[in-house]
């Protein structure tokens, strides 16, 4: 017997959805009408059609990897809207699960709904789906459940995810143009070296004259590119493997992350980005009512930088010993000398020159005094979350301004570099022709 999904309202105007077995739609309508209900919507239940498509495990499909931050951000915003409208959490999740595209998030929501139906709380159910919900997310939900303010917590979570994604998007969009120009330039140079220069070389052989030094150098470079072409993708891949292997050790990982923070120009941008992200994370957790020790531990895990992870670990140990946040933060804001960092400076920045640059920067702090002072004031006034938010907002703006200034400087430099290289190639190719014309004139 077919099943029909029916939406109907009772005499009090309360809406209900149910699945009823009947021979026809008219039979369903008549049965409900006799019971005093008014049918507002009726349709054939599509449960059988779903089964024919081969879906199992309640509609779960194959998925690979974690849920993308953008998808999680949209889900959190929609869930906060539904909760603010007063819908039960299970129904809100079911609605979002049905709307979600097949993938990791939908699979996680199916599992979460099943766990909640089995008696688990929302935070407990989400904790069993680490592909979608990390510790920060779960702990904030847990704090919202404990304080009875789940709607507010979801709004804060959505705002936090939106600000984090906005910061990443600004940096990515700013880097897109120079990276595209660089790759295009490399492609042009490879084409010239492998297709244009060899043809000119054949012409020059017919001249039977001594070539200028610049032209001979260009021809030799063309031979090297055609002979060792595999080094073009091989060198970047080798560098990536070298970094991947060396940073698999915690000692070298710390040195690499310190190198990234100390490297000229781009190190400042990374430092400001990490400070903005970690302070916003800690501020969001503190404001949501997560215990301070747990909040700092989560912030340490989400720092994604070994240098800041060590600093937050020291803060955690200091608080356990009865200290404040500001004191260990200030004491550990200057990492000091690290041999692994010196090693990376030597490898990637022209050997001795890189070592000299590192020794000049070895005493620099990774956290400015203004951050420490604002945290100190926040602890004294009891407004730590507000101060952390202010720090994050300030550094977000600085990242945006610095990124725009950096890109405005890199773009003309790339164009100048491409112009100089192409101009040198053109001059090198035409010098023999000029020499030949002069000899013919004489």
Buried (B, 14 or more C-beta within 10 A) or exposed (E): EEBBBBEBEEEEEEEEEEEBEBEEBEEBBEBBEEEEBEBEEBEEBEEEEEEEEEEEEEBBBEBEEBBBEEBBBBBBBBBBBBBEEEBEBEEBBBBBBEEBEEBBBBBBBBBBBBBBEEEBBBBBBBBBBEBBBBBBBBBBBBBBBBEEBBBBBBBBBBBBBBBBBEBBEBBEEBBEEBEEBBEEBEEBBBEBBEEEBEEBBEEBEEEEEEBBEBBBEBBEBBBEBBEEEEEEEEEEEEEEEEBEEBBEEEEBBBBBBBBBBBBEEEBBBBBBBBBBBBBBBBBBBBBBBBEBEBBBBBBBBBBEBBBBBBBBBBBBEBBEEEBBBBBBBBBBBEBEEBEBBBBBBBBBBEEEEBBEBBEEBBEBBBBBEEBBEBBBBBBEEEBBBBBBBBBBBBBBEBBBEBBEEBBEEBEEEBEEEBEEBBEEBEBBBEBBBEBEEEEEEE
